Amino acid sequence: MRKDLGIYIHIPFCLSKCGYCDFNSYEGMEGVIDEYVNAVKREISLISLQPLGKLRAGSSAFSFQPYEVISIFFGGGTPTVLESWQLIEILESCKGLFNLKADVEITIEANPETLTIDKLRELRKGGFNRISIGVQSFNDRLLKRLGRIHDSKKAYQNILSARNAGFENISIDLMFGIPDEALSDWESDIKTAIELKPEHISTYNLTIEKGTLFEKLYSGVKASYYLPDEDKQLEMYEKGIGLLIKSGFEHYEISNFAKSSRKCVHNQIYWRNEEYLGIGAGAYSYMNGERRWSVKSPVEYIKRIEIASPSARNDIPSAFSYQTLVAGSERLEGKGVIGETIMMGLRMLEGINLQNFKKRFGVELKSIFSDTISQLLKNNLIVFDDGNLKLTHKGLLFYNDVSAEFLS
C-alpha cells in the first residue's frame, strides 16, 4: 500500500519584498530565473533517480516507489513571477516522474500584480487546479502600509478572472493587525472576500519577524503608536471567525476556513506532521523521520545542482552527489516528534484522533503527557471529544501557550 506524500516547490523570486516577510525570497533576481527553472527540473530528475530503499540516518537516498503524491504546492516568494510555461514545465516534470493520485491537489500561490486573464487560463489548462491569491487587504491604505505592489481593484478583478479562467478552488489570503487598521477595516475586508465566493479563506495575524523592515519600523515603543493592541487584534480575530462561519465557511484550522470538501490538502500534511518533499532553494523535506533543508541562495542552489548532476559516465547520481544540495538536517525521534505532532495537530479544530495517535506511535497520548493534560484540562484549554483531543475556544486563543506545554 502506497503512503501519501506532499511535494512543495519553492520559487524564491518577488517583484518587491514586503516589509513584514521573513520567507526565503528575493527581489531583483530576474536574471537567474531561467537557470533556476532548469535547476528545479534537474533536482526533480535527481530525486526520482535516487536508489530505492528506506532512508537511513546520514543517507540521502529517498525511496518514492511506496509513495503516492496527493498534493503539489508551488510557494514562494511569488511563483507567478515566472512565465506560465515555466511553471507548467516544472509541473510536467513532477507528473512524469512521480506517482500522482488521480485527484491530486495542485496549488499555486499568486500575487495579484503578476496575474492576467491569459496567464490564469494557461495555468489552469496546464494542470493547476487550486490558486491561493495573496490579497492581504482590499483597502488601498492598508496595502500601502504593508508595502504591497497591487491595489484593491486589481486584487478583486483577478479573483473574478481566476474563476472565469476555470479555477474551481480559489483561496484568498487576508491579514489583520496591520498598522493603523481599525476593526471596521477588517470587517470590510472579510465581507468583501465573502462576496467573491471563494472556496477557502486564510486570515493571518500580522507578526513582526526578526530581521524584517517591519521590525525596525514597529518594534518596541513605536509599535504601540501604529499596531492595534492585543485586545483589538483578538477582537478582529473573533469578528472574522463569526462572519465566516455565518457565511457557511468551516473553521477547520486556527487561521483557515473552507467551504465543504475544500480544506487545503497540502497544509493538512504539515499539520498532521506527515511526510513531504521540498524542492528548490531553501525548501524543507520531512521523510522517514528526518527533516532536511536545501541551501537558501538561488545562485548557490543553481551551482550545487550543476555539481550534483550526473556525468555522462554516471546516469544514476550517487547519494553523495545529491547531498551537495543539503544545507542541514535533523532526525526527529521519541518524545520530540510526538510533542511536535501534538503541537501541529492542535492547530486543527478537529484536534488529534487518539486511536490514530496510538497506531502511529504505539503509546497512549494520555499516558506520556498525563500531568500536562491534567493541568490544561483544569484550565479549560483542551477537551476530549468524540475520541479526539482538541482545543477549547479559550485554548484556541492561547494556542502558543498550550502547544509550548507539549514541547517543554
C-alpha positions as a Python dict, from the first residue, in 0.01 Angstrom:
ca = {
    (1, 'M'): (0, 0, 0),
    (2, 'R'): (140, 338, -101),
    (3, 'K'): (195, 615, 151),
    (4, 'D'): (67, 968, 96),
    (5, 'L'): (323, 1236, 10),
    (6, 'G'): (308, 1611, -49),
    (7, 'I'): (551, 1795, -275),
    (8, 'Y'): (645, 2158, -211),
    (9, 'I'): (824, 2356, -484),
    (10, 'H'): (985, 2683, -377),
    (11, 'I'): (1002, 2979, -615),
    (12, 'P'): (1207, 3241, -425),
    (13, 'F'): (1154, 3545, -652),
    (14, 'C'): (940, 3854, -592),
    (15, 'L'): (888, 4179, -780),
    (16, 'S'): (923, 4353, -443),
    (17, 'K'): (990, 4206, -97),
    (18, 'C'): (727, 4305, 158),
    (19, 'G'): (846, 4469, 478),
    (20, 'Y'): (690, 4201, 702),
    (21, 'C'): (819, 3899, 507),
    (22, 'D'): (1088, 3672, 651),
    (23, 'F'): (1048, 3394, 394),
    (24, 'N'): (1333, 3289, 168),
    (25, 'S'): (1252, 3537, -110),
    (26, 'Y'): (1445, 3788, -319),
    (27, 'E'): (1370, 4085, -543),
    (28, 'G'): (1577, 4199, -839),
    (29, 'M'): (1693, 3849, -940),
    (30, 'E'): (1503, 3817, -1267),
    (31, 'G'): (1831, 3744, -1446),
    (32, 'V'): (1865, 3398, -1290),
    (33, 'I'): (1505, 3280, -1326),
    (34, 'D'): (1569, 3074, -1642),
    (35, 'E'): (1866, 2899, -1478),
    (36, 'Y'): (1663, 2841, -1164),
    (37, 'V'): (1376, 2679, -1352),
    (38, 'N'): (1621, 2444, -1522),
    (39, 'A'): (1784, 2367, -1186),
    (40, 'V'): (1449, 2279, -1028),
    (41, 'K'): (1370, 2042, -1314),
    (42, 'R'): (1715, 1884, -1268),
    (43, 'E'): (1655, 1839, -897),
    (44, 'I'): (1328, 1660, -969),
    (45, 'S'): (1516, 1426, -1201),
    (46, 'L'): (1792, 1370, -945),
    (47, 'I'): (1544, 1284, -671),
    (48, 'S'): (1347, 1045, -887),
    (49, 'L'): (1666, 862, -980),
    (50, 'Q'): (1780, 806, -623),
    (51, 'P'): (1831, 442, -523),
    (52, 'L'): (1520, 277, -383),
    (53, 'G'): (1516, 181, -20),
    (54, 'K'): (1435, 321, 321),
    (55, 'L'): (1606, 648, 412),
    (56, 'R'): (1875, 592, 674),
    (57, 'A'): (2043, 843, 904),
    (58, 'G'): (2325, 1009, 714),
    (59, 'S'): (2195, 885, 379),
    (60, 'S'): (2048, 1098, 104),
    (61, 'A'): (1857, 823, -72),
    (62, 'F'): (1483, 878, -81),
    (63, 'S'): (1253, 599, -197),
    (64, 'F'): (950, 708, -398),
    (65, 'Q'): (819, 369, -504),
    (66, 'P'): (587, 336, -200),
    (67, 'Y'): (457, 693, -222),
    (68, 'E'): (154, 845, -390),
    (69, 'V'): (161, 1223, -430),
    (70, 'I'): (-163, 1377, -302),
    (71, 'S'): (-56, 1742, -326),
    (72, 'I'): (185, 1964, -516),
    (73, 'F'): (223, 2318, -385),
    (74, 'F'): (413, 2597, -564),
    (75, 'G'): (502, 2858, -298),
    (76, 'G'): (739, 3145, -254),
    (77, 'G'): (830, 3417, -294),
    (78, 'T'): (586, 3474, -576),
    (79, 'P'): (562, 3174, -810),
    (80, 'T'): (362, 3374, -1064),
    (81, 'V'): (664, 3597, -1127),
    (82, 'L'): (761, 3312, -1358),
    (83, 'E'): (604, 3275, -1700),
    (84, 'S'): (316, 3030, -1712),
    (85, 'W'): (506, 2796, -1944),
    (86, 'Q'): (796, 2778, -1696),
    (87, 'L'): (564, 2680, -1413),
    (88, 'I'): (390, 2425, -1632),
    (89, 'E'): (725, 2272, -1734),
    (90, 'I'): (815, 2221, -1367),
    (91, 'L'): (475, 2066, -1302),
    (92, 'E'): (513, 1837, -1604),
    (93, 'S'): (849, 1717, -1465),
    (94, 'C'): (668, 1610, -1148),
    (95, 'K'): (390, 1441, -1342),
    (96, 'G'): (640, 1246, -1546),
    (97, 'L'): (849, 1115, -1259),
    (98, 'F'): (627, 1072, -951),
    (99, 'N'): (319, 864, -873),
    (100, 'L'): (37, 1121, -866),
    (101, 'K'): (-305, 1049, -719),
    (102, 'A'): (-584, 1087, -975),
    (103, 'D'): (-734, 1385, -791),
    (104, 'V'): (-404, 1536, -675),
    (105, 'E'): (-440, 1893, -545),
    (106, 'I'): (-206, 2127, -739),
    (107, 'T'): (-181, 2473, -584),
    (108, 'I'): (-5, 2786, -698),
    (109, 'E'): (42, 3094, -483),
    (110, 'A'): (-7, 3421, -669),
    (111, 'N'): (30, 3795, -625),
    (112, 'P'): (-246, 3994, -800),
    (113, 'E'): (12, 4217, -966),
    (114, 'T'): (158, 3921, -1158),
    (115, 'L'): (-169, 3784, -1296),
    (116, 'T'): (-356, 3834, -1623),
    (117, 'I'): (-658, 3652, -1754),
    (118, 'D'): (-440, 3485, -2020),
    (119, 'K'): (-188, 3368, -1761),
    (120, 'L'): (-464, 3231, -1541),
    (121, 'R'): (-617, 3040, -1832),
    (122, 'E'): (-277, 2895, -1926),
    (123, 'L'): (-208, 2784, -1568),
    (124, 'R'): (-548, 2620, -1536),
    (125, 'K'): (-513, 2446, -1870),
    (126, 'G'): (-160, 2339, -1771),
    (127, 'G'): (-286, 2141, -1472),
    (128, 'F'): (-304, 2379, -1175),
    (129, 'N'): (-640, 2321, -1007),
    (130, 'R'): (-610, 2543, -697),
    (131, 'I'): (-489, 2902, -666),
    (132, 'S'): (-407, 3091, -348),
    (133, 'I'): (-413, 3467, -406),
    (134, 'G'): (-222, 3688, -163),
    (135, 'V'): (-468, 3976, -131),
    (136, 'Q'): (-393, 4066, 235),
    (137, 'S'): (-642, 4356, 222),
    (138, 'F'): (-900, 4515, -6),
    (139, 'N'): (-813, 4854, 147),
    (140, 'D'): (-560, 5056, -55),
    (141, 'R'): (-446, 5250, 251),
    (142, 'L'): (-360, 4927, 431),
    (143, 'L'): (-199, 4774, 123),
    (144, 'K'): (39, 5069, 116),
    (145, 'R'): (112, 5017, 484),
    (146, 'L'): (208, 4659, 406),
    (147, 'G'): (419, 4759, 107),
    (148, 'R'): (213, 4553, -135),
    (149, 'I'): (256, 4637, -502),
    (150, 'H'): (-104, 4566, -610),
    (151, 'D'): (-415, 4771, -541),
    (152, 'S'): (-755, 4654, -423),
    (153, 'K'): (-918, 4685, -764),
    (154, 'K'): (-661, 4455, -924),
    (155, 'A'): (-698, 4201, -643),
    (156, 'Y'): (-1077, 4196, -674),
    (157, 'Q'): (-1069, 4168, -1052),
    (158, 'N'): (-810, 3888, -1056),
    (159, 'I'): (-1020, 3675, -825),
    (160, 'L'): (-1307, 3712, -1073),
    (161, 'S'): (-1064, 3637, -1356),
    (162, 'A'): (-941, 3322, -1183),
    (163, 'R'): (-1299, 3198, -1172),
    (164, 'N'): (-1351, 3287, -1538),
    (165, 'A'): (-1030, 3102, -1623),
    (166, 'G'): (-1178, 2781, -1483),
    (167, 'F'): (-1041, 2765, -1129),
    (168, 'E'): (-1299, 2592, -911),
    (169, 'N'): (-1084, 2604, -597),
    (170, 'I'): (-979, 2958, -507),
    (171, 'S'): (-823, 3064, -177),
    (172, 'I'): (-785, 3423, -57),
    (173, 'D'): (-520, 3527, 197),
    (174, 'L'): (-612, 3814, 428),
    (175, 'M'): (-413, 3980, 705),
    (176, 'F'): (-526, 4162, 1018),
    (177, 'G'): (-343, 4359, 1285),
    (178, 'I'): (-197, 4588, 1016),
    (179, 'P'): (-56, 4925, 1129),
    (180, 'D'): (-341, 5179, 1172),
    (181, 'E'): (-608, 4917, 1096),
    (182, 'A'): (-947, 4958, 1264),
    (183, 'L'): (-1197, 4682, 1341),
    (184, 'S'): (-1427, 4829, 1073),
    (185, 'D'): (-1147, 4794, 815),
    (186, 'W'): (-1108, 4426, 897),
    (187, 'E'): (-1481, 4364, 891),
    (188, 'S'): (-1499, 4524, 546),
    (189, 'D'): (-1215, 4304, 417),
    (190, 'I'): (-1387, 3987, 540),
    (191, 'K'): (-1719, 4087, 384),
    (192, 'T'): (-1555, 4169, 51),
    (193, 'A'): (-1381, 3832, 47),
    (194, 'I'): (-1708, 3652, 123),
    (195, 'E'): (-1878, 3846, -158),
    (196, 'L'): (-1630, 3695, -406),
    (197, 'K'): (-1740, 3342, -310),
    (198, 'P'): (-1401, 3171, -279),
    (199, 'E'): (-1377, 2810, -160),
    (200, 'H'): (-1115, 2893, 102),
    (201, 'I'): (-1007, 3194, 309),
    (202, 'S'): (-696, 3225, 528),
    (203, 'T'): (-681, 3500, 790),
    (204, 'Y'): (-336, 3572, 932),
    (205, 'N'): (-241, 3798, 1217),
    (206, 'L'): (49, 4026, 1121),
    (207, 'T'): (355, 3925, 1321),
    (208, 'I'): (673, 4130, 1345),
    (209, 'E'): (954, 3893, 1249),
    (210, 'K'): (1322, 3938, 1329),
    (211, 'G'): (1538, 4082, 1054),
    (212, 'T'): (1250, 4237, 860),
    (213, 'L'): (1192, 4601, 775),
    (214, 'F'): (884, 4595, 998),
    (215, 'E'): (1099, 4501, 1297),
    (216, 'K'): (1285, 4828, 1252),
    (217, 'L'): (967, 5028, 1194),
    (218, 'Y'): (736, 4881, 1454),
    (219, 'S'): (945, 4727, 1733),
    (220, 'G'): (946, 4836, 2094),
    (221, 'V'): (770, 5154, 2200),
    (222, 'K'): (696, 5254, 1840),
    (223, 'A'): (464, 4957, 1796),
    (224, 'S'): (201, 5095, 2034),
    (225, 'Y'): (153, 5400, 1813),
    (226, 'Y'): (83, 5204, 1497),
    (227, 'L'): (-19, 4844, 1566),
    (228, 'P'): (-359, 4750, 1709),
    (229, 'D'): (-314, 4635, 2069),
    (230, 'E'): (-364, 4271, 2170),
    (231, 'D'): (-725, 4320, 2275),
    (232, 'K'): (-809, 4485, 1942),
    (233, 'Q'): (-634, 4209, 1747),
    (234, 'L'): (-824, 3946, 1945),
    (235, 'E'): (-1147, 4129, 1865),
    (236, 'M'): (-1053, 4126, 1496),
    (237, 'Y'): (-978, 3754, 1507),
    (238, 'E'): (-1309, 3666, 1667),
    (239, 'K'): (-1500, 3901, 1438),
    (240, 'G'): (-1353, 3724, 1137),
    (241, 'I'): (-1443, 3382, 1277),
    (242, 'G'): (-1803, 3489, 1338),
    (243, 'L'): (-1856, 3641, 995),
    (244, 'L'): (-1702, 3348, 809),
    (245, 'I'): (-1888, 3078, 999),
    (246, 'K'): (-2213, 3267, 950),
    (247, 'S'): (-2142, 3268, 574),
    (248, 'G'): (-2104, 2891, 559),
    (249, 'F'): (-1729, 2850, 599),
    (250, 'E'): (-1595, 2578, 827),
    (251, 'H'): (-1330, 2699, 1069),
    (252, 'Y'): (-1102, 2394, 1041),
    (253, 'E'): (-763, 2535, 1147),
    (254, 'I'): (-654, 2830, 1358),
    (255, 'S'): (-622, 3062, 1058),
    (256, 'N'): (-810, 2874, 787),
    (257, 'F'): (-1170, 2848, 672),
    (258, 'A'): (-1314, 2635, 394),
    (259, 'K'): (-1633, 2553, 214),
    (260, 'S'): (-1739, 2188, 203),
    (261, 'S'): (-1462, 1950, 83),
    (262, 'R'): (-1221, 2238, 13),
    (263, 'K'): (-983, 2215, 307),
    (264, 'C'): (-626, 2260, 188),
    (265, 'V'): (-487, 1910, 136),
    (266, 'H'): (-127, 2026, 135),
    (267, 'N'): (-132, 2221, 460),
    (268, 'Q'): (-305, 1935, 638),
    (269, 'I'): (5, 1728, 565),
    (270, 'Y'): (210, 1977, 769),
    (271, 'W'): (-46, 1999, 1050),
    (272, 'R'): (-53, 1620, 1083),
    (273, 'N'): (327, 1610, 1078),
    (274, 'E'): (321, 1372, 783),
    (275, 'E'): (575, 1330, 507),
    (276, 'Y'): (653, 1588, 241),
    (277, 'L'): (927, 1653, -13),
    (278, 'G'): (1067, 2002, -67),
    (279, 'I'): (1224, 2107, -397),
    (280, 'G'): (1409, 2432, -466),
    (281, 'A'): (1629, 2679, -279),
    (282, 'G'): (1571, 2665, 97),
    (283, 'A'): (1294, 2406, 67),
    (284, 'Y'): (1234, 2165, 357),
    (285, 'S'): (1162, 1792, 336),
    (286, 'Y'): (1041, 1553, 605),
    (287, 'M'): (1067, 1185, 525),
    (288, 'N'): (1129, 872, 731),
    (289, 'G'): (1179, 1076, 1046),
    (290, 'E'): (1439, 1312, 902),
    (291, 'R'): (1389, 1680, 829),
    (292, 'R'): (1634, 1837, 584),
    (293, 'W'): (1663, 2165, 402),
    (294, 'S'): (1843, 2287, 93),
    (295, 'V'): (2076, 2583, 53),
    (296, 'K'): (1883, 2911, 63),
    (297, 'S'): (2061, 3122, -202),
    (298, 'P'): (1911, 3070, -551),
    (299, 'V'): (2253, 3129, -706),
    (300, 'E'): (2424, 2879, -476),
    (301, 'Y'): (2140, 2634, -535),
    (302, 'I'): (2191, 2656, -914),
    (303, 'K'): (2566, 2596, -869),
    (304, 'R'): (2514, 2294, -649),
    (305, 'I'): (2262, 2141, -887),
    (306, 'E'): (2531, 2155, -1154),
    (307, 'I'): (2769, 1972, -919),
    (308, 'A'): (2504, 1717, -824),
    (309, 'S'): (2403, 1640, -1183),
    (310, 'P'): (2522, 1303, -1311),
    (311, 'S'): (2813, 1297, -1553),
    (312, 'A'): (2798, 1134, -1891),
    (313, 'R'): (2952, 820, -1735),
    (314, 'N'): (2710, 805, -1447),
    (315, 'D'): (2342, 804, -1537),
    (316, 'I'): (2238, 735, -1176),
    (317, 'P'): (2367, 1004, -937),
    (318, 'S'): (2529, 884, -618),
    (319, 'A'): (2398, 959, -272),
    (320, 'F'): (2694, 1190, -224),
    (321, 'S'): (2614, 1391, -538),
    (322, 'Y'): (2263, 1473, -417),
    (323, 'Q'): (2392, 1554, -70),
    (324, 'T'): (2557, 1865, -214),
    (325, 'L'): (2218, 2041, -208),
    (326, 'V'): (2158, 1979, 162),
    (327, 'A'): (2234, 2269, 396),
    (328, 'G'): (2128, 2088, 712),
    (329, 'S'): (1922, 1808, 861),
    (330, 'E'): (1787, 1674, 1187),
    (331, 'R'): (1634, 1345, 1292),
    (332, 'L'): (1316, 1366, 1496),
    (333, 'E'): (1277, 1082, 1741),
    (334, 'G'): (1099, 978, 2059),
    (335, 'K'): (911, 1231, 2266),
    (336, 'G'): (1037, 1516, 2044),
    (337, 'V'): (849, 1402, 1733),
    (338, 'I'): (545, 1312, 1944),
    (339, 'G'): (539, 1659, 2101),
    (340, 'E'): (574, 1824, 1761),
    (341, 'T'): (292, 1611, 1621),
    (342, 'I'): (65, 1720, 1906),
    (343, 'M'): (168, 2085, 1865),
    (344, 'M'): (85, 2081, 1493),
    (345, 'G'): (-226, 1867, 1530),
    (346, 'L'): (-383, 2102, 1782),
    (347, 'R'): (-384, 2372, 1514),
    (348, 'M'): (-675, 2187, 1354),
    (349, 'L'): (-1009, 2235, 1524),
    (350, 'E'): (-1088, 1864, 1491),
    (351, 'G'): (-779, 1803, 1704),
    (352, 'I'): (-584, 1479, 1732),
    (353, 'N'): (-752, 1142, 1691),
    (354, 'L'): (-642, 931, 1989),
    (355, 'Q'): (-678, 598, 1806),
    (356, 'N'): (-467, 715, 1511),
    (357, 'F'): (-209, 857, 1752),
    (358, 'K'): (-171, 521, 1929),
    (359, 'K'): (-148, 337, 1597),
    (360, 'R'): (127, 570, 1479),
    (361, 'F'): (337, 589, 1795),
    (362, 'G'): (243, 273, 1983),
    (363, 'V'): (155, 459, 2303),
    (364, 'E'): (-147, 630, 2456),
    (365, 'L'): (-129, 1008, 2430),
    (366, 'K'): (-272, 1043, 2779),
    (367, 'S'): (-4, 823, 2931),
    (368, 'I'): (300, 1022, 2822),
    (369, 'F'): (164, 1372, 2886),
    (370, 'S'): (-64, 1297, 3183),
    (371, 'D'): (49, 1590, 3401),
    (372, 'T'): (41, 1838, 3115),
    (373, 'I'): (-303, 1721, 3006),
    (374, 'S'): (-443, 1738, 3360),
    (375, 'Q'): (-332, 2098, 3400),
    (376, 'L'): (-464, 2206, 3059),
    (377, 'L'): (-798, 2037, 3126),
    (378, 'K'): (-819, 2214, 3462),
    (379, 'N'): (-761, 2550, 3289),
    (380, 'N'): (-1028, 2473, 3026),
    (381, 'L'): (-775, 2494, 2740),
    (382, 'I'): (-826, 2146, 2594),
    (383, 'V'): (-1107, 1891, 2586),
    (384, 'F'): (-1155, 1525, 2492),
    (385, 'D'): (-1440, 1497, 2247),
    (386, 'D'): (-1557, 1201, 2037),
    (387, 'G'): (-1219, 1025, 2052),
    (388, 'N'): (-1016, 1340, 1979),
    (389, 'L'): (-801, 1575, 2186),
    (390, 'K'): (-879, 1930, 2079),
    (391, 'L'): (-856, 2290, 2189),
    (392, 'T'): (-1146, 2466, 2356),
    (393, 'H'): (-1235, 2812, 2227),
    (394, 'K'): (-1024, 2955, 2508),
    (395, 'G'): (-740, 2721, 2410),
    (396, 'L'): (-764, 2839, 2051),
    (397, 'L'): (-693, 3194, 2168),
    (398, 'F'): (-395, 3072, 2372),
    (399, 'Y'): (-263, 2818, 2123),
    (400, 'N'): (103, 2921, 2156),
    (401, 'D'): (95, 2869, 2531),
    (402, 'V'): (-83, 2534, 2504),
    (403, 'S'): (148, 2395, 2235),
    (404, 'A'): (456, 2503, 2431),
    (405, 'E'): (347, 2272, 2714),
    (406, 'F'): (387, 1969, 2489),
    (407, 'L'): (729, 2079, 2367),
    (408, 'S'): (884, 2176, 2702),
}
